[in-house]
Amino acid sequence: MTDLLKVIDEMPLEVYERLKSAAETGKWEDGSALSEAQRDSTLQVVMLFQQRRLHLHEHFTIGNDGTVIELSKAELKKRFRGDTIAEFKEDEL
């Protein structure tokens, strides 16, 4: 485990971003699919990187203490209040 922690501590942010994208989409950058084992391992590395390096407080990320951060519905509404995703006129629907 200490070897993995050393790798995480030295991993460039760019590598984390690529691994995160692969875990989210199930595909490597070249379009080839991740095997189930690769996806599981990649997701674990992404979660460990978030916990050790990023110190995020976003919904469904890993906090410094290793737990999943889950924001309440009220907190999520508060964060996204006023953010318009799309607007349509009645005749466009």
C-alpha positions as CSV (number, residue, x, y, z in Angstrom):
1,M,0.0,0.0,0.0
2,T,2.8,2.4,0.7
3,D,4.0,2.1,-2.9
4,L,0.5,3.1,-4.1
5,L,0.5,6.0,-1.7
6,K,3.9,7.2,-3.1
7,V,2.6,6.9,-6.6
8,I,-0.5,9.0,-5.7
9,D,1.6,11.6,-3.9
10,E,3.8,12.0,-7.0
11,M,1.1,11.7,-9.7
12,P,0.7,14.8,-11.9
13,L,-2.8,16.3,-11.9
14,E,-3.0,15.6,-15.7
15,V,-2.7,11.9,-15.1
16,Y,-5.5,12.1,-12.4
17,E,-7.7,13.9,-14.9
18,R,-7.2,11.2,-17.5
19,L,-7.9,8.4,-15.1
20,K,-11.0,10.2,-13.8
21,S,-12.3,10.6,-17.4
22,A,-11.6,6.9,-18.0
23,A,-13.5,5.9,-14.9
24,E,-16.4,8.1,-15.8
25,T,-16.8,7.1,-19.4
26,G,-15.5,3.5,-19.2
27,K,-13.1,4.2,-22.1
28,W,-9.4,5.1,-22.4
29,E,-8.5,8.2,-24.4
30,D,-8.0,6.1,-27.5
31,G,-11.6,4.9,-27.3
32,S,-10.9,1.3,-26.1
33,A,-13.1,0.1,-23.3
34,L,-11.8,-0.5,-19.8
35,S,-12.2,-4.0,-18.4
36,E,-14.2,-4.3,-15.2
37,A,-11.0,-4.8,-13.3
38,Q,-9.4,-1.8,-14.9
39,R,-12.5,0.3,-14.1
40,D,-12.5,-0.8,-10.5
41,S,-8.8,-0.1,-10.1
42,T,-9.0,3.3,-11.9
43,L,-11.9,4.4,-9.7
44,Q,-10.0,3.4,-6.6
45,V,-6.9,5.5,-7.7
46,V,-9.2,8.4,-8.5
47,M,-10.8,8.3,-5.1
48,L,-7.5,8.0,-3.3
49,F,-6.1,10.9,-5.2
50,Q,-9.1,13.0,-4.3
51,Q,-8.7,12.1,-0.6
52,R,-5.0,12.7,-0.4
53,R,-4.4,15.6,-2.8
54,L,-7.4,17.6,-3.8
55,H,-9.3,18.4,-0.6
56,L,-12.6,18.8,-2.4
57,H,-15.9,19.6,-0.9
58,E,-18.0,18.8,-3.9
59,H,-20.9,16.4,-4.0
60,F,-19.8,12.7,-4.4
61,T,-16.1,13.4,-4.0
62,I,-13.9,11.9,-1.4
63,G,-13.1,14.0,1.6
64,N,-9.8,14.3,3.6
65,D,-11.1,11.7,6.1
66,G,-11.8,9.2,3.3
67,T,-15.6,9.4,3.4
68,V,-17.8,10.3,0.5
69,I,-19.1,13.8,0.6
70,E,-22.8,13.9,0.1
71,L,-24.5,17.2,0.1
72,S,-28.1,17.5,1.1
73,K,-30.8,18.4,-1.5
74,A,-31.1,21.9,0.1
75,E,-27.3,22.4,-0.2
76,L,-27.3,21.4,-3.8
77,K,-30.3,23.7,-4.6
78,K,-28.5,26.6,-2.8
79,R,-25.3,26.0,-4.9
80,F,-27.2,25.9,-8.2
81,R,-29.7,28.6,-7.5
82,G,-29.7,31.2,-10.3
83,D,-27.7,29.0,-12.7
84,T,-29.7,28.7,-15.9
85,I,-28.9,25.6,-17.8
86,A,-31.1,26.4,-20.8
87,E,-33.9,28.7,-21.7
88,F,-36.6,28.1,-24.3
89,K,-39.4,30.2,-25.7
90,E,-42.8,28.7,-25.7
91,D,-42.9,28.4,-29.5
92,E,-39.6,26.5,-29.5
93,L,-41.0,23.6,-27.5
